[in-house]
Amino acid sequence: MVEVRRKDNESVDNLIRRFTRKVQLSGIKYEVTKRQYKTRKPNKRQRQAAAQRRAELREKFDRLDKLGLLSDKYTRRGQSFRGR
C-alpha cells in the first residue's frame, strides 16, 4: 500500500506527482494491468468444442471449395481456405 503525506507548504500538484511516482516505482500499476488482461485457459470441454467447430468449418469450406462456390476472398492464389 502506497502512502504519501502532505509536507508543509506543498502544493496539491506536487503531492499528486509524488504519489504517482511512488505508485509507478512500487509496481502496483504494472500488476493491475497485468491482472486486468489475464484470461483463463479453456478447460478440456471447451477445447474439444472449439476443435469440433474448427473441424466442421474446415469440412464446410473444403466442400464449397471443391464445388467452386467460394468467393475469391476465401481463396489465396488457387490454394484452399486453409492455405494447403
Secondary structure, 3 states (H helix, E strand, C coil): CCCCCCCCCCCHHHHHHHHHHHHHHHCHHHHHHHHHCCCCCCCHHHHHHHHHHHHHHHHHHHHHHHHCCCCHHHCECCECCCCC
